[in-house]
Amino acid sequence: MPVENAKPVETPMPVENAKPVEILKPVKNAVRTRIAVALLACLTLGIAFGTLMPSGMQPPVPGGDKTHHLLGFAALTLPVVALRPGWFWPVLAFAVAYGGAIEIVQPYVGRSREMADWLADIAGAAIGAGAGLLIAWIWAAFRRRGA
C-alpha cells in the first residue's frame, strides 16, 4: 500500500558526476576557517606584544599612538571577516573586549590606561570589519559572475 504524501528519496550525486567546485566547497570552507583562526590568533598575539611592552622598550614607529591603535585593530578584524563574513559580530565583539582588556592591563606593565586608546581600538575594529565585509561581498559577486 503506497503512502500518498511520501516525497521521493533523493539520492546523492555520485562523485564522478559532481563538478569540482561542489566537491571542494567544504574543503575550501574548512581551509578558510583555519586561515581565519590562525590569522586571528597571530594578530591577537602581535597586538598583545605591541601594546603590553613597557614604554621604554618599544621600537620607534612612525605615526601617532591613536593611529597605531586604529590600524592594529583594523588589521585584526579585516582579514578574518573577509575570510568568514558570518563571523562579523563575534569578531567585532572580541576585538572590542580585547581592546578594553588591554587598556585594563596596561598600567600593570608600566603603560597608561586611556579611554581614547580604547575608542581608537573600537573604531579600527569597526572599520576593519566593515572593510572585510565589503571585500567578502565583492569577492562573492565576482565569483557569482563566473569570473
VMD Tcl script that draws the C-alpha trace (Angstrom):
set ca {
  {0.00 0.00 0.00}
  {1.78 3.25 -1.15}
  {1.95 6.29 1.07}
  {0.19 9.16 -0.67}
  {2.17 12.13 0.66}
  {5.58 10.49 0.58}
  {8.35 12.52 -1.00}
  {10.68 10.80 -3.41}
  {14.03 9.95 -1.91}
  {16.83 11.99 -3.43}
  {19.97 10.06 -3.99}
  {23.22 11.95 -3.58}
  {25.04 12.83 -6.77}
  {27.86 10.38 -7.42}
  {31.29 11.89 -7.05}
  {32.06 11.02 -10.67}
  {29.28 13.36 -11.87}
  {29.95 16.18 -9.42}
  {31.59 19.37 -10.54}
  {34.99 20.09 -8.96}
  {33.62 23.18 -7.21}
  {30.90 21.12 -5.49}
  {33.42 18.59 -4.23}
  {35.92 21.18 -2.99}
  {33.45 23.61 -1.40}
  {33.58 22.04 2.09}
  {37.36 21.82 1.83}
  {37.65 25.46 0.82}
  {35.40 26.50 3.73}
  {37.48 24.44 6.15}
  {40.69 25.94 4.83}
  {39.29 29.47 5.04}
  {38.21 28.79 8.61}
  {41.66 27.52 9.58}
  {43.33 30.51 7.96}
  {40.91 32.90 9.69}
  {41.54 31.31 13.10}
  {45.33 31.32 12.56}
  {45.27 34.97 11.50}
  {43.12 35.92 14.47}
  {45.50 34.15 16.86}
  {48.67 35.61 15.32}
  {47.32 39.15 15.09}
  {45.95 38.95 18.64}
  {49.39 37.94 19.92}
  {51.05 40.66 17.85}
  {48.76 43.30 19.30}
  {49.41 41.99 22.82}
  {53.15 42.16 22.21}
  {52.96 45.72 20.88}
  {50.56 47.11 23.46}
  {51.81 45.40 26.60}
  {55.53 46.04 26.08}
  {56.82 48.56 28.63}
  {57.11 52.09 27.21}
  {60.89 52.31 27.17}
  {61.31 49.03 25.28}
  {59.16 49.89 22.25}
  {60.89 50.49 18.94}
  {60.21 53.86 17.32}
  {57.33 53.54 14.85}
  {56.15 56.44 12.69}
  {52.65 57.73 13.33}
  {50.71 58.63 16.42}
  {49.53 56.37 19.22}
  {45.86 56.53 18.23}
  {46.76 55.76 14.61}
  {48.61 52.65 15.80}
  {45.57 51.53 17.79}
  {43.21 52.15 14.88}
  {45.42 50.38 12.32}
  {46.23 47.47 14.64}
  {42.60 46.66 15.35}
  {41.58 47.18 11.72}
  {44.31 44.69 10.79}
  {42.91 42.29 13.40}
  {39.34 42.25 12.09}
  {39.64 42.88 8.34}
  {41.22 39.61 7.15}
  {39.15 37.42 9.48}
  {35.83 38.96 8.41}
  {36.90 38.95 4.76}
  {37.52 35.19 5.01}
  {34.49 34.41 7.20}
  {31.87 37.18 6.80}
  {29.45 35.33 9.07}
  {31.84 36.00 11.93}
  {31.36 39.78 11.68}
  {29.65 40.29 15.06}
  {31.66 37.76 17.09}
  {34.96 39.09 15.73}
  {33.91 42.69 16.34}
  {32.78 41.85 19.89}
  {36.05 40.01 20.53}
  {38.11 42.96 19.27}
  {36.18 45.48 21.39}
  {36.52 43.31 24.51}
  {40.18 42.61 23.76}
  {40.94 46.32 23.37}
  {39.22 47.01 26.69}
  {41.13 44.22 28.42}
  {44.42 45.59 27.11}
  {43.63 49.03 28.50}
  {42.83 47.49 31.89}
  {46.12 45.55 31.98}
  {48.45 48.26 30.63}
  {49.04 50.07 33.96}
  {50.47 46.83 35.37}
  {53.23 46.80 32.71}
  {54.26 50.43 33.02}
  {51.89 51.86 30.40}
  {49.00 54.26 30.79}
  {45.31 53.42 30.59}
  {43.42 55.71 28.21}
  {39.78 55.70 27.15}
  {40.85 57.37 23.89}
  {43.04 54.34 23.09}
  {40.09 52.01 23.56}
  {37.90 54.23 21.39}
  {40.59 54.10 18.68}
  {40.62 50.29 19.06}
  {36.83 50.19 18.62}
  {36.94 52.49 15.59}
  {39.71 50.44 13.99}
  {37.90 47.16 14.67}
  {34.68 48.52 13.16}
  {36.44 49.95 10.10}
  {38.39 46.73 9.55}
  {35.34 44.50 9.98}
  {33.29 46.71 7.66}
  {36.06 46.65 5.05}
  {36.27 42.87 5.46}
  {32.54 42.56 4.77}
  {32.91 44.75 1.70}
  {35.78 42.61 0.41}
  {33.79 39.41 1.04}
  {30.76 40.86 -0.76}
  {32.84 41.96 -3.76}
  {34.58 38.58 -3.90}
  {31.25 36.72 -3.75}
  {29.79 38.91 -6.51}
  {32.91 38.34 -8.61}
  {32.64 34.56 -8.17}
  {28.90 34.54 -8.95}
  {29.58 36.22 -12.28}
  {31.78 33.27 -13.15}
  {34.93 35.30 -13.50}
}
mol new
graphics top color blue
foreach p $ca { graphics top sphere $p radius 0.5 }
foreach p [lrange $ca 0 end-1] q [lrange $ca 1 end] { graphics top cylinder $p $q radius 0.2 }
display resetview
